Amino acid sequence: MFDLKTLRTAPGRSYRPVSSSDSKEELQRRVDELSGDECYIYRWLRESYSPRWIAESLLISRGRYKQLFASLCRKLGVTGTWQLLNIYGRLERKRESIVSTEEIDAYVEQRTEEEIRYTLQNEQENKTGRS
C-alpha cells in the first residue's frame, strides 16, 4: 500500500492532500500555483458552473478540460469537485451581464436601421421593375 502524502504524480511534484487544519496562507499558496486555465476552472467551479460550460467557455475539448481539472486537483490537494467546494468554499455567481444593455440597444438599433434600408431598397427596386 502507498502513502498519499508521498504519491508522485509528476517528476519533482508530490501530491499532498489538503486538510481542514491547513491555514488560509497554505490554501492560498496552493491556489497561486494554478496556471491561467486552471484559475478559470477553479473560479467557475466554485461559482457552480458545469464542466461542459467551462470547457466551451475556454474553447477547449472535454478531454483537455479533464487534464486541466486533474492537474488542478493535484495542485490543490483535493480529490474532486465536492472536496474542492468543501475546503475552498463556494462563490456567488456574478449577476452582471457580459454585454451591457447599451451595447445590445445599439446593436438592435443598427440592425433595425439596416433592415428598414434593405426593405425600402427592395420596394424601390420592385416599383422600378414594374414600371
N, C-alpha and C positions, 0 to 999 in steps of 0.2 A: 504494500500500500504506500501511497505517496503523501507527502505533506503539502497542502495547498499553499502554504507560505513560501515554499521553495520551488513551486511548479514553474518551470521556464516555458514561456510562450514564444519568445523571440530571443536571438542571441543578445546576451547582455541585459536582458529585461527579465525581471521576475514578477510574478503575479503575487500581490499581497492583498488579501481580502480586506475590504473596508469593515470597520466595526462601529457600533454605536458609541464607543468610547473615544473615537478619533476626534481630535479638536477641529474647530472650524478652519484653522490655518492649514491643517493636514488635508482636509477636504478641498480647500481652495487650491492648494498646491497640486493636487491631482487634476483638478479642472484646468489649471493653467497649462498642463501638459498636452491638452487636446489640440488637434490640428484644426484648420479652418472648417472643413465639412463636418468634422466630429463635433465642433462647437455648435453648429447649426442643429445637428441631430439632437445633441444634449438639450439645448434650449427648447426645441419644438416638442421633444418627447415630454419634457416637464410641463409644457403647455397643453399636453394631451392630444397632439396631432397624431394621425395614424402613420405607420411606416410607409404605406403607399403614397400618402400625400407628401411626406417628407422627401421620398425618392423622386417623385415627379417635380417637386419644387426645386430640388437641387439638380434636376436634369441628369440623374444617374439611374442606372438599372437597379432592379431589386437585388441582384447579386452583389453589386458594388455597395449598396446600402447595407447588406448583411455583413460584408467585410468591414466596413467602417463601424458598424454597430459592435461587432466583436472586438475590434480594436479599442473602441470607446469603453466597453465593459471591462476590458483588461486594464486599461489605464486608471479607471475609476475604482477598480476592485469590486465590481458588482457582478452578479450572475445573470441579470436580465433587467427588463424594464420595471418590473414590480419592485425589486430591491433598489434600483436607482431612485424611484419615486419615494420610497420609504426613507431612504437615507438622505437624499439631496432635496427632497420636497417637490411639491407641485408649484407651478406658476400660473397665474391668471392669464388667459389669452388677452391680448390687446384688442380692444373693440374698435379701434380706429380703422378706417378703410385704407387700403393700399393706394387707391386713387382718390384724389379729393373730389368733392361734388362739383366744384368749379370746373375741373378738367372734364368731368362727364358732361356737364351742361354745355361747355364749349364744343365738345365733340358732337353732341346731338344737334346743336345749332348749326354747325358746319355741315353735317350730313343732311340736315333738313334743307339748308340753302342749296346744296348740290342737287338734291332730288327735285326741288322746285325748278331750278335752272334746267335740269335734264328734261323734266316734264314739259316745260314751256318750249324748249327747243324742239322736242318731238311733235308738239302740237303745231308749231310753226311749220315744220317740215311736212306734216300731213296736210296742212292747209295749202301750202305751195304746191304740193304734189297733186292735189285735187283740182287746182285751178287750171 
